[in-house]
């Protein structure tokens, strides 16, 4: 039925955040025209969490070794906004995009849907 998902990051500095995804995180991408970059992401999954607050969407980049990823980011001058915390379901941290927006990263400990 579906063949993919399209994630949108709204940014106050889209050019800098695009360059960060391309150059720092090394995501391959295509130019959709006029420098409008669209990036290939790793395999993905979606979860629905209950809330009593206003509904929202979140983006987490998943990794197998969060310490290794954060060390690689730090070596490239990327600021770690939130250090690693153990959430039970996984280990969570966040880095800062050039626009100032935090980007969450986590090392899951739960079964992965994209392994199906």
C-alpha positions in Angstrom: 0.0 0.0 0.0 2.6 2.6 1.1 6.2 2.7 -0.1 7.8 5.2 2.3 7.4 8.1 4.7 8.3 11.7 4.3 9.5 13.6 7.4 9.6 17.4 7.4 11.7 19.4 9.8 10.6 23.1 10.0 13.6 25.2 10.6 14.5 28.9 11.2 17.7 28.2 9.2 16.9 25.6 6.6 20.0 26.0 4.6 22.3 25.4 7.6 20.2 22.4 8.8 20.3 20.9 5.2 24.0 21.3 5.1 24.3 19.7 8.5 22.3 16.6 7.4 24.3 16.4 4.2 27.8 17.2 5.4 27.9 16.3 9.1 25.5 13.4 9.4 26.3 12.2 5.8 22.7 11.6 4.8 22.6 11.0 1.0 20.0 13.1 -0.8 18.6 14.5 -4.0 18.1 18.1 -5.1 14.4 18.5 -5.8 15.1 21.8 -7.6 16.6 25.1 -6.7 18.8 23.6 -3.9 15.8 22.0 -2.1 17.5 18.9 -0.7 15.5 15.8 0.3 17.5 13.2 2.2 17.3 9.4 2.3 16.8 8.2 5.9 17.7 4.9 7.5 14.8 2.3 7.8 12.0 3.8 9.9 9.1 2.8 12.1 6.2 4.6 13.6 4.7 4.3 17.1 1.5 5.8 18.6 1.7 6.9 22.2 -1.3 8.0 24.3 -1.4 11.5 25.6 -3.7 13.8 27.6 -1.7 16.8 26.2 -2.0 18.4 22.7 -1.2 15.7 20.1 2.1 16.2 18.3 4.8 14.4 16.2 8.4 13.7 17.2 11.5 12.6 15.3 14.2 10.4 16.8 17.2 9.1 14.9 17.9 5.5 16.0 21.4 4.0 16.3 23.0 0.8 17.6 25.6 2.5 19.7 24.7 6.0 21.1 28.1 6.6 22.7 29.8 6.0 19.3 27.4 8.3 17.5 27.7 11.1 20.0 31.5 10.8 20.0 31.5 11.0 16.2 29.2 14.1 16.3 31.4 15.7 19.0 34.5 15.1 16.8 32.7 17.2 14.1 31.9 20.0 16.6 28.3 19.1 17.1 26.9 20.2 20.5 25.3 17.5 22.6 22.2 19.2 24.1 21.1 16.4 26.4 23.5 13.7 27.5 22.6 10.1 27.4 19.9 9.0 29.8 18.5 5.5 30.3 14.8 5.4 29.6 14.3 1.7 30.1 13.1 1.2 26.5 16.4 2.7 25.3 19.1 5.2 25.8 18.2 8.8 24.8 20.3 11.9 24.0 20.0 14.9 21.7 22.3 17.1 19.6 21.8 20.6 18.3 21.1 21.4 14.7 22.7 24.6 13.3 19.3 26.4 13.6 19.4 25.7 17.3 16.7 23.0 17.2 17.5 19.8 19.3 17.5 16.5 17.4 16.8 13.4 19.5 18.9 10.3 19.1 18.2 7.0 20.8 19.6 3.5 21.1 16.5 1.3 21.3 16.2 -1.7 23.6 12.9 -2.8 22.2 12.2 -5.1 19.3 12.5 -3.2 16.0 9.6 -3.1 13.6 11.8 -2.5 10.6 13.4 -5.9 11.2 10.1 -7.5 10.2 
